[in-house]
Amino acid sequence: MTVWTTLGNALQPLLGLLDRQVPSAPKQPVTLPRRVTPHPATPLERVNEIVERLDLHKTTWTRMCCRERAKLLRRCMDSLLAVEEDLARASAAHKGSYGTGIGEERTALLPIMFGLAEYCEALRAGGAPKPLSIRARKDGQLVVTVLPAGPVGLLLPNFHGEVWIEPGSPASQGAVYRRKAAGEGMQDGSGGVALVLGAGNQVPVVALDVLHKLIADDEVVVVKTNPVNDYIGPLLRRAFAPLVEAGFLEFVYGGRDTGELLTHHPRISSIHLTGSSETYNAIVWGGALSGQPPLSATKRITAELGNVTPYIVVPGGEWTADDVEYHASNIATALAHNAGHNCNGLEVLLTDRDWPLRPVLMAAVKAKLAELPPREPWYPGAREKYDRFLERFPSAEHLGSVVPGPGGGVVPWLVAEGLTLDQGQLQYENWCGVFQEVSLPGCGGDPVRFMRAAVHAANTHIAGSLAAGVICHPSVQTAHPEAWDDFLASLRYGGIAVNAPLLFLFGQTSLTWGAFPGNTPHDIGSGVGVVHNTMLFDYPQKSVMYGPWRYQPRPFWLVDNGAAGEGWLLPAVMRFTMAVADGNLPLALWWVSVAAAAALRG
């Protein structure tokens, strides 16, 4: 246990006590999304020049030692801190703000700082930072514990994170850096110019994709921003200014013409995209899905393509009224965050039809959503998906007082409750503020029977393999250890979050993020490859994060917690992370005290 984890465990009871005494931060006014004019397209001649310039610098990047790379990333921590508020304000203006000021967007930036700090640590360790522990499951599969470690141990001392390694593979790390140490240089595909096709929904997705290509794949990067949110391009360019100025990173803007030029550019050696399977197929296949995809013959392509995300509520255990309230808040946040425009957002709640507490939990979830301000779908096409959901489920319950108008404006949350697997719409991502509750019959409230049924339902009836959420009482996990382990092992998802929202797993960058292995270009599903993975494991299969049954003080990730908005909480956490990266203990302790005081205002 690290010093930060020990301190975090000591602070938890005190913060919980104080949290009940300190008044919450006042609510901020609701502001609706503002239309943003797309950034002017980068002239195609300039795009070519940028790619050529990056190509000239790829060898310099590949030959740069780990120590010098770590220095560049440490400088990026300073430049990110200087621009984080501007990024949060720009995103909040574009997406709208619903009572917490810039808090939701500011919180979303924290994983970028964590990622920079953790990649710095990995580089200082020569590409193979030491994990907390390694164990073998009963079938020999290796499971590596990576959380809580470093500054995350202070913030999340009761969280536990694991990277599960592909069965039969070693828990080796940093293949690129091992090859360099062996004098192999740029052999076996390392080095080159990577194209990152940026996500349109979240800043940290783009930033962390960039860092992964630079550090894990050893490539310089050109980013084509998504026209939906290309206002983030100049701001991210400032955040990563040390990398841009050194010639290792650049941003371009534009639509289809720019994308086609870059994806087919002879100097581009790999592509990573975040988006839809339709976008992937258009890029990789360019037409019919037959034979071999033409683009993959010349470029390595990885992708994260979304998911019909299930949250599985395992029956059993002694739930108190506070437990119901806590987990209902997490479920509501899983839907409401970013107006539902997240690939890890709640789509399907899987429950046991016979569990006596099921109606109590559902009532609490609906009450929480009804209390949240309704949001306006801002992502292109999301309102049409909302309307199609309502056509499919005309009796879906409206949560909140607003009545949806034609074509635009805020809309109530929707839930289609008590569905069977056959009744659910489980093959298409809704990508907005709606969800389905599918209740599985025949389990009788028995957790072991339900876990088996839920695995079958998730793996065979629900599209996607990116991530799944699980809510399970600790006593159930303890009483049925073998069934619990089999349950987690059998879920074919690249990320599993236990007793915490999946957006939180995404934010822990020492864990991997990507689809469960096995997808192919002919059936791409949720994509192929992983990002994040700051400990640089060579053969990850999935990541599992375990949250405490209840976290205190009031979780800062909840969409109605105003502590992270205009105050000092997030800047203090970022400065604390930087102080830890520098080994400056007195400064780190100072920022701990500032963050703790700010957290209690939530």
TORZA-45737 format. One record per residue (C-alpha): residue in three letters; x, y, z. Coordinates in steps of 0.05 Angstrom, whole numbers, plus 5000, padded with zeros to 4 digits. Layout:
ALAXYZ;...
***
This chain:
MET500050005000;THR502950684980;VAL503351285026;TRP497851624985;THR493151024992;THR494451005067;LEU492951745073;GLY486751675030;ASN484051115074;ALA485251535136;LEU481652135106;GLN475451755082;PRO471551735149;LEU473352455165;LEU471152705096;GLY464652305103;LEU463152625170;LEU464753325147;ASP460853225083;ARG454453155124;GLN455853815160;VAL458054285103;PRO452654585058;SER452854404984;ALA455254884931;PRO449655324903;LYS446655094837;GLN448855464775;PRO443855694722;VAL441955224665;THR444755434598;LEU442855064534;PRO447654844480;ARG450255384434;ARG451355254361;VAL458755284344;THR461355484275;PRO466054944249;HIS473355124244;PRO475455304173;ALA478154704136;THR485654644131;PRO487654724058;LEU489454054029;GLU496254304008;ARG497554494080;VAL495153804103;ASN500353494058;GLU505753954085;ILE503953774156;VAL504353024143;GLU511053104108;ARG513753514166;LEU511452984216;ASP514652444173;LEU521252814177;HIS520852824253;LYS518752094264;THR525851844269;THR527652374320;TRP521652164361;THR523251424356;ARG530551534377;MET528852004434;CYS530551674501;CYS525251544553;ARG527952084600;GLU527252634547;ARG520252394528;ALA518252434602;LYS520753144605;LEU516353334545;LEU510253024577;ARG511753374643;ARG511854034606;CYS505053844576;MET502253794646;ASP503854524657;SER500854734590;LEU494554314603;LEU493654654670;ALA494155324636;VAL488555154586;GLU483954694626;GLU478955224645;ASP478455484574;LEU477254774549;ALA471854654601;ARG468355314586;ALA468555194511;SER465654494519;ALA460254724568;ALA458155274520;HIS457554774463;LYS454054224502;GLY450054624552;SER450754654628;TYR445654394677;GLY446654674746;THR454054534758;GLY457255074716;ILE463354794681;GLY463954224731;GLU462053644687;GLU466753854631;ARG472354024680;THR471853344713;ALA472453014645;LEU479353334636;LEU482353004697;PRO484052354660;ILE488552744613;MET492752974672;PHE492752274701;GLY494851984634;LEU500652484627;ALA503152324697;GLU502651574688;TYR506051574620;CYS511651994652;GLU512451454705;ALA512350904653;LEU517751244613;ARG522051364675;ALA521450604686;GLY523850454616;GLY516950264591;ALA515549744646;PRO513050074710;LYS512249584767;PRO504949374779;LEU502249284850;SER501448534844;ILE500347954796;ARG495947344810;ALA493646744769;ARG486446534763;LYS484545804771;ASP485445694695;GLY492346024696;GLN490246694666;LEU494447254695;VAL491047854729;VAL495248474745;THR493248974799;VAL494649684778;LEU490150104824;PRO490450454872;ALA497350724858;GLY500651404858;PRO496152014867;VAL489951614849;GLY491051234915;LEU489451864954;LEU483152034914;LEU480551324908;PRO483650904963;ASN477850414964;PHE478050284890;HIS481549684860;GLY483549614787;GLU486049014749;VAL488448874678;TRP486948164657;ILE492047874608;GLU490147464547;PRO489946724569;GLY496546384555;SER500347034548;PRO505347344596;ALA504247994634;SER509948324594;GLN510249074585;GLY513049584537;ALA514649164476;VAL516849784437;TYR521849974491;ARG524449264498;ARG525849244424;LYS529549904429;ALA533649654487;ALA535549054444;GLY537849514389;GLU532149364341;GLY530250104331;MET524350194285;GLN523349464266;ASP516849074273;GLY512349664258;SER514650154311;GLY515350874289;GLY511551224233;VAL506151754226;ALA499451594259;LEU492751904241;VAL487952004299;LEU480852134275;GLY478252504336;ALA471852344373;GLY466352864369;ASN463552774439;GLN469052844491;VAL475753214497;PRO479352674537;VAL477952144485;VAL481852544433;ALA487452734481;LEU488552034508;ASP488351724438;VAL493952204419;LEU498152024479;HIS497251274467;LYS499651324395;LEU505651734416;ILE507951324476;ALA505150624467;ASP505650574391;ASP511851014383;GLU508951444327;VAL508452184314;VAL501252404305;VAL496752824261;VAL489752934290;LYS483853074245;THR478753374292;ASN471453194286;PRO467353764256;VAL462353674313;ASN467353934365;ASP473254194326;TYR473354814371;ILE477554374417;GLY483254334365;PRO486655004380;LEU485754894455;LEU488654184454;ARG494354454411;ARG495954934467;ALA495354384519;PHE500353954480;ALA504654544457;PRO511354224476;LEU509753634430;VAL507254084374;GLU513254554377;ALA518053964374;GLY514753724310;PHE511553084338;LEU504153284336;GLU499553724294;PHE492153844285;VAL488153934220;TYR480954104206;GLY475953924153;GLY470853424128;ARG470652844080;ASP475953104032;THR480953204088;GLY479352524116;GLU480152164050;LEU486752504036;LEU489452304104;THR486851594107;HIS489851434039;HIS496251844048;PRO502451424034;ARG506151724093;ILE500751514143;SER502650844173;SER496850744222;ILE489951004237;HIS486051034302;LEU478851254301;THR473251344352;GLY466351334322;SER461350854291;SER462050194255;GLU459150544194;THR464951044195;TYR469850474204;ASN466950084145;ALA466950694100;ILE474350824115;VAL476950114116;TRP472649804061;GLY470550384019;GLY464749963993;ALA462449233999;LEU464948814057;SER467948254015;GLY474847974006;GLN480448334043;PRO479549064065;PRO484049474018;LEU486349984068;SER488749484121;ALA493949214072;THR498049844079;LYS496050134147;ARG494949864218;ILE487950064239;THR485050074309;ALA478250324330;GLU473450444387;LEU466450414360;GLY461450434416;ASN456849954451;VAL449749814474;THR452149874545;PRO449049424597;TYR448949544672;ILE447748894709;VAL444548924778;VAL446048274815;PRO440748104867;GLY442347934940;GLY445648255000;GLU442748715053;TRP441449375019;THR439849975064;ALA435750575041;ASP442350965034;ASP445150404990;VAL439250454943;GLU439951204941;TYR447451174926;HIS446950674870;ALA440851004840;SER444951644836;ASN450551274800;ILE445650964751;ALA442451634737;THR449351944724;ALA451051374677;LEU445251594634;ALA445252344642;HIS452652494635;ASN453952874570;ALA446452814554;GLY447552074541;HIS452452194484;ASN457651714512;CYS459751034487;ASN459950814560;GLY453151114577;LEU447450694605;GLU443350364550;VAL440449734583;LEU439349594657;LEU439148834668;THR435448624731;ASP432548004763;ARG424948014754;ASP424047624819;TRP428548044863;PRO424248374917;LEU428449014916;ARG427849114841;PRO421749574843;VAL424949974899;LEU431350094860;MET427550264796;ALA423250764834;ALA429551084863;VAL432951124794;LYS426851444763;ALA426251934821;LYS433552134813;LEU432752254738;ALA426352654750;GLU430353114796;LEU435753244745;PRO434753824696;PRO432553554628;ARG437653634574;GLU437653824501;PRO440753284455;TRP446453664423;TYR450053124383;PRO448053094309;GLY442752554299;ALA441452454373;ARG434552774372;GLU432452314315;LYS434751714355;TYR430751974415;ASP424552034372;ARG425551334343;PHE426051054414;LEU419451384431;GLU416251094369;ARG418950394387;PHE416650464460;PRO410650934460;SER409050754532;ALA416050944556;GLU415651344620;HIS417552084616;LEU421852304675;GLY421653044690;SER416453574677;VAL418453804608;VAL414353604547;PRO418653464485;GLY417353944429;PRO418353804355;GLY425453814329;GLY429354154385;GLY429954384457;VAL430453994522;VAL427153314527;PRO425252884587;TRP429152254605;LEU425651634580;VAL425450924608;ALA422150314577;GLU421249874638;GLY419949134650;LEU422048894581;THR423948184561;LEU430148044519;ASP425547954459;GLN422048614471;GLY428349034480;GLN431849424426;LEU438749134440;GLN442449184374;TYR442849934365;GLU446150464408;ASN441051004426;TRP446451514445;CYS441651974482;GLY437852054547;VAL433751404543;PHE434650704572;GLN431250034575;GLU430349604636;VAL430448864617;SER428448404674;LEU430647684669;PRO425547164693;GLY426746494727;CYS432446674773;GLY428246724837;GLY432747264867;ASP438546764870;PRO445047144853;VAL448746544823;ARG443046364776;PHE442247084757;MET449647184742;ARG449446594694;ALA443146864660;ALA445947564656;VAL452447334624;HIS448546964571;ALA443947564558;ALA449648064553;ASN454147634510;THR448947374461;HIS443147874459;ILE446348554469;ALA450748864415;GLY457749074430;SER463648864473;LEU466549524497;ALA464349584569;ALA459249344620;GLY457349604689;VAL455849144748;ILE452549304815;CYS453548744866;HIS453448754942;PRO460148564973;SER456848015014;VAL454647664949;GLN461747704922;THR464447404987;ALA459146864993;HIS460046614922;PRO467346734904;GLU467746214849;ALA461246414816;TRP463347154821;ASP470047014788;ASP466746594733;PHE461747154722;LEU467147684711;ALA471347224668;SER465447024624;LEU463147734608;ARG466047874539;TYR467348614550;GLY473849004547;GLY472049394610;ILE467849214670;ALA466249714726;VAL463649424791;ASN459649884836;ALA461650514798;PRO459750844732;LEU463550634671;LEU465551354657;PHE469851264719;LEU473350654691;PHE474751054628;GLY478051584671;GLN482951104704;THR488351114650;SER492550554680;LEU486850094658;THR485649914586;TRP479950184543;GLY477649814482;ALA473349244457;PHE474148534480;PRO479048184433;GLY476447784374;ASN473148284327;THR475148284254;PRO474648784197;HIS468848364170;ASP465048404237;ILE468148994273;GLY463049064330;SER465849524383;GLY472549574349;VAL479549294355;GLY485549484398;VAL486049864463;VAL488250554487;HIS490150844555;ASN494050244584;THR499250714615;MET502950114644;LEU504049884572;PHE501749154577;ASP503048784513;TYR497248284516;PRO491248584553;GLN484548224548;LYS480148664593;SER480349134652;VAL476149064715;MET475149634764;TYR472049514833;GLY469050094870;PRO467050104943;TRP459849954960;ARG459350684981;TYR464451244969;GLN465051855013;PRO464752445011;ARG459252544959;PRO462152284894;PHE465152834852;TRP463252464788;LEU455752544798;VAL452653004747;ASP449153424801;ASN455253534845;GLY457454254837;ALA464054194875;ALA468054114811;GLY465254734777;GLU467855434788;GLY471855264851;TRP478654974867;LEU477254224869;LEU479554014800;PRO485354514793;ALA487754284862;VAL487353554842;MET491253704778;ARG496554094817;PHE496953524868;THR498153034810;MET503653474783;ALA506953544851;VAL506952784860;ALA510052704791;ASP515553174813;GLY516652814879;ASN514953464917;LEU511653194980;PRO510453855017;LEU507054164956;ALA502953534944;LEU500453545016;TRP498554285008;TRP494354134947;VAL491253544983;SER488554015036;VAL485954504984;ALA482453934945;ALA479353655009;ALA476454325028;ALA473754434958;ALA470653734956;LEU466453875017;ARG462954434980;GLY459653934933;
***
